[in-house]
């Protein structure tokens, strides 16, 4: 909670300091929403070799089962332009990222999670899909450098075109694992919120004892992260007091979010759609 407050105070302190100095910057303020699609990049994987899963088998299984997830982010920026070709911005974004892991079929006697009951029903629909949704929510402090790229060889009427590169220190607000079913129902329901975990080896170097019981350890992702981002920016002039913002971008985290049986980074592609107001 304290770190979250520090991020917010730092962002708006930087804004206030800049406004308070007579630097003759052209300043704009913008609000945006950002439809996005997130996927995952796998790092280390912890296979249950005693349970019959090798590293290659588990890697292949994850590669086939993992799919992208869709989110909607939102935020605000102040943009400062000293010249017509260079600018920088500072802002805050609520960013949600993650991925989905799907298991299809063969649900009878399957254990979906250590905290859930064994599924023991043979009579439900022919299509049975279990979705594990790994979701991670952050608040980010967004710092960007912008360079103008339109000119004689690249022109769109009433539109300024920029590229940008940036870095976004991030504070995790929440992490969750949602388990959702299609075509069947678990004893606990169709939409269950739970946690990610890993399996710990016992003193004998095995993942379970002679009774088949596992030592389960809940996983807590890192509270801080750093995203690097780049993209293009289209600033379309609607009128003297309002512009339209269209900003496709890529966000790449430097630290993993998921840290259970697999370590995974969750990069994201998105497009900011918003309104820009010049400040004079």
Legacy VTK file of the C-alpha trace (Angstrom):
# vtk DataFile Version 3.0
C-alpha trace
ASCII
DATASET POLYDATA
POINTS 280 float
0.000 0.000 0.000
2.829 2.435 0.889
4.668 1.710 -2.371
1.472 2.333 -4.341
1.063 5.762 -2.717
4.703 6.609 -3.428
4.254 5.812 -7.139
1.181 8.030 -7.391
2.793 10.898 -5.468
5.968 10.752 -7.586
3.983 10.849 -10.829
1.880 13.844 -9.923
4.749 15.647 -8.193
6.682 15.499 -11.454
3.664 16.938 -13.241
3.179 19.743 -10.741
6.855 20.704 -10.751
6.858 20.932 -14.529
3.686 23.019 -14.549
5.075 25.307 -11.881
8.195 26.243 -13.896
8.094 28.660 -16.835
9.736 26.337 -19.340
7.462 27.314 -22.233
6.461 23.729 -22.902
3.445 22.931 -25.049
1.426 20.692 -22.718
-1.445 18.271 -23.345
-3.503 15.997 -21.133
-5.031 12.734 -22.363
-7.342 10.006 -21.146
-7.482 6.629 -22.872
-8.818 3.091 -22.789
-6.664 0.299 -24.154
-8.047 -2.983 -25.556
-5.221 -5.503 -25.316
-4.179 -9.072 -25.926
-1.684 -10.830 -23.640
0.256 -14.038 -24.026
3.081 -15.717 -22.155
6.754 -16.584 -22.571
7.766 -19.661 -20.585
10.873 -19.788 -18.446
11.728 -22.538 -15.962
9.275 -25.440 -15.614
9.107 -27.806 -12.610
7.944 -31.249 -13.852
6.564 -33.977 -11.584
8.872 -36.734 -12.842
7.697 -39.148 -10.127
4.153 -38.558 -11.328
5.073 -39.484 -14.891
5.752 -36.036 -16.445
9.150 -35.256 -17.961
10.310 -31.704 -18.708
9.765 -32.170 -22.454
6.283 -33.608 -21.938
5.229 -30.737 -19.687
6.732 -28.128 -22.020
4.901 -29.609 -25.014
1.677 -29.806 -22.998
1.879 -26.141 -21.976
2.715 -25.071 -25.534
-0.461 -26.723 -26.810
-2.691 -25.690 -23.905
-1.735 -22.038 -23.383
-3.669 -19.354 -25.268
-3.824 -15.565 -25.130
-6.166 -13.528 -22.908
-7.966 -10.255 -23.656
-8.137 -7.288 -21.273
-9.099 -3.602 -21.235
-6.668 -1.196 -19.557
-7.061 2.545 -18.969
-4.967 5.511 -17.945
-3.982 9.168 -18.255
-0.889 11.042 -19.504
0.578 14.508 -19.489
2.668 15.180 -22.615
5.296 17.943 -22.722
6.617 19.182 -26.059
9.600 21.532 -26.177
9.908 21.469 -29.983
7.616 20.320 -32.766
9.666 17.124 -33.199
10.455 15.926 -29.660
8.364 15.369 -26.524
8.144 13.342 -23.350
5.217 12.132 -21.272
4.453 11.002 -17.735
1.303 9.140 -16.744
-0.398 6.361 -14.866
-2.056 3.205 -16.234
-4.178 0.444 -14.725
-2.734 -2.556 -16.562
-4.040 -6.100 -16.504
-2.135 -8.912 -18.152
-1.966 -12.715 -18.107
-2.772 -15.818 -20.129
-5.165 -18.791 -20.228
-4.329 -22.482 -19.979
-6.913 -24.893 -21.405
-7.497 -28.558 -20.646
-9.943 -30.311 -22.953
-11.533 -33.714 -22.288
-10.538 -36.591 -19.987
-12.075 -34.929 -16.940
-13.233 -38.054 -15.108
-11.247 -38.488 -11.874
-9.285 -35.310 -12.691
-8.104 -33.074 -9.817
-8.388 -29.482 -11.122
-6.589 -27.925 -8.125
-5.312 -29.124 -4.719
-8.102 -27.187 -2.962
-10.878 -28.632 -5.179
-12.640 -31.975 -5.237
-11.902 -34.751 -7.721
-14.289 -34.574 -10.688
-16.169 -37.886 -10.687
-19.123 -37.351 -13.064
-19.360 -39.290 -16.352
-22.704 -37.965 -17.576
-22.096 -34.362 -18.689
-21.707 -32.914 -22.202
-19.416 -34.225 -24.974
-17.334 -31.008 -24.962
-15.540 -30.453 -21.681
-13.042 -27.603 -21.365
-11.318 -26.366 -18.233
-9.875 -22.839 -18.474
-7.204 -21.714 -16.045
-7.048 -17.918 -16.290
-3.842 -16.442 -14.844
-4.538 -12.733 -14.262
-2.183 -10.040 -12.931
-3.204 -6.428 -12.234
-0.717 -3.544 -11.952
-0.636 0.207 -11.587
2.216 1.599 -13.686
4.095 4.891 -13.760
4.627 5.523 -17.474
7.644 7.506 -18.703
8.042 7.953 -22.470
10.223 9.749 -24.994
8.425 10.691 -28.234
9.942 11.544 -31.616
8.044 12.915 -34.602
8.320 10.778 -37.772
5.889 12.393 -40.216
7.191 14.768 -42.872
7.440 15.198 -46.621
7.525 11.426 -47.232
4.978 10.453 -44.594
1.885 12.600 -44.270
-1.681 12.030 -43.052
-4.004 14.993 -43.140
-4.509 16.734 -39.758
-2.411 14.025 -38.082
0.908 14.144 -36.259
2.733 10.808 -36.244
5.214 9.875 -33.537
7.217 6.896 -32.375
7.907 6.392 -28.696
10.002 4.311 -26.323
9.368 4.111 -22.625
9.694 2.390 -19.296
6.955 1.732 -16.744
7.778 0.811 -13.140
4.827 -1.278 -11.945
3.255 -2.192 -8.630
1.139 -5.357 -8.554
-2.330 -4.739 -7.150
-3.690 -8.267 -7.446
-2.918 -11.733 -8.797
-5.510 -14.443 -9.222
-6.122 -17.799 -10.813
-9.682 -18.230 -12.073
-10.848 -21.719 -13.025
-13.807 -21.743 -15.438
-15.587 -24.743 -16.947
-17.338 -25.301 -20.280
-19.662 -28.276 -20.843
-19.503 -29.547 -17.264
-19.634 -28.348 -13.661
-17.221 -28.907 -10.801
-18.514 -29.543 -7.294
-17.468 -25.975 -6.403
-19.188 -24.393 -9.434
-18.370 -23.085 -12.916
-16.228 -20.072 -11.964
-13.798 -20.523 -9.081
-11.233 -18.010 -7.850
-8.171 -19.656 -6.301
-4.357 -19.350 -6.298
-1.306 -20.508 -8.235
0.986 -23.044 -6.609
4.012 -25.255 -7.023
4.850 -28.727 -5.718
7.778 -29.013 -3.297
10.124 -31.995 -3.170
10.274 -33.962 0.092
13.447 -34.994 1.909
13.845 -37.973 -0.449
13.884 -35.737 -3.528
10.401 -36.787 -4.599
7.259 -34.711 -5.153
4.961 -36.989 -3.159
5.118 -39.459 -0.288
4.274 -43.176 -0.405
0.564 -42.329 -0.056
0.612 -40.064 -3.099
0.186 -36.846 -1.131
1.872 -33.712 -2.446
3.473 -30.886 -0.507
1.745 -27.882 -2.072
3.268 -24.414 -1.792
1.251 -21.316 -2.653
3.063 -18.936 -5.011
3.087 -15.160 -4.524
4.284 -13.171 -7.564
6.706 -10.292 -7.142
4.987 -7.077 -6.031
7.099 -4.923 -8.366
7.939 -5.199 -12.050
9.279 -3.073 -14.874
7.708 -2.929 -18.329
9.520 -1.572 -21.367
7.313 -0.374 -24.197
7.430 0.975 -27.710
4.954 1.859 -30.416
3.495 4.522 -32.683
1.303 7.506 -31.852
-1.276 9.135 -34.114
-2.510 12.548 -32.932
-5.500 13.576 -35.074
-6.770 17.154 -34.781
-10.553 17.266 -34.359
-10.637 20.918 -33.323
-8.556 23.572 -31.613
-9.406 22.235 -28.143
-9.554 18.487 -28.775
-7.514 15.813 -30.552
-8.080 12.086 -31.064
-5.422 9.637 -29.850
-4.655 6.295 -31.497
-1.575 4.574 -30.074
-0.650 0.927 -30.841
2.077 -0.376 -28.539
3.861 -3.400 -27.114
4.519 -3.865 -23.376
7.218 -6.323 -22.312
7.831 -7.124 -18.616
11.411 -7.613 -17.459
10.357 -9.803 -14.528
8.033 -12.848 -14.610
4.491 -12.676 -13.263
3.688 -16.385 -13.011
5.936 -18.416 -10.737
4.195 -21.715 -9.987
4.876 -24.979 -11.807
6.058 -22.689 -14.608
7.819 -19.331 -14.609
6.200 -17.091 -17.217
6.472 -13.551 -18.529
3.290 -11.955 -19.945
3.981 -9.525 -22.823
1.067 -7.552 -24.188
0.024 -5.849 -27.423
-2.568 -3.102 -27.147
-3.955 0.044 -28.734
-4.687 3.194 -26.725
-7.820 5.010 -27.865
-8.451 8.357 -26.248
-8.946 12.099 -26.245
-6.207 14.760 -26.030
-6.799 18.232 -24.595
-4.206 20.995 -25.203
-3.319 22.929 -22.035
-2.427 26.615 -22.405
LINES 1 281
280 0 1 2 3 4 5 6 7 8 9 10 11 12 13 14 15 16 17 18 19 20 21 22 23 24 25 26 27 28 29 30 31 32 33 34 35 36 37 38 39 40 41 42 43 44 45 46 47 48 49 50 51 52 53 54 55 56 57 58 59 60 61 62 63 64 65 66 67 68 69 70 71 72 73 74 75 76 77 78 79 80 81 82 83 84 85 86 87 88 89 90 91 92 93 94 95 96 97 98 99 100 101 102 103 104 105 106 107 108 109 110 111 112 113 114 115 116 117 118 119 120 121 122 123 124 125 126 127 128 129 130 131 132 133 134 135 136 137 138 139 140 141 142 143 144 145 146 147 148 149 150 151 152 153 154 155 156 157 158 159 160 161 162 163 164 165 166 167 168 169 170 171 172 173 174 175 176 177 178 179 180 181 182 183 184 185 186 187 188 189 190 191 192 193 194 195 196 197 198 199 200 201 202 203 204 205 206 207 208 209 210 211 212 213 214 215 216 217 218 219 220 221 222 223 224 225 226 227 228 229 230 231 232 233 234 235 236 237 238 239 240 241 242 243 244 245 246 247 248 249 250 251 252 253 254 255 256 257 258 259 260 261 262 263 264 265 266 267 268 269 270 271 272 273 274 275 276 277 278 279
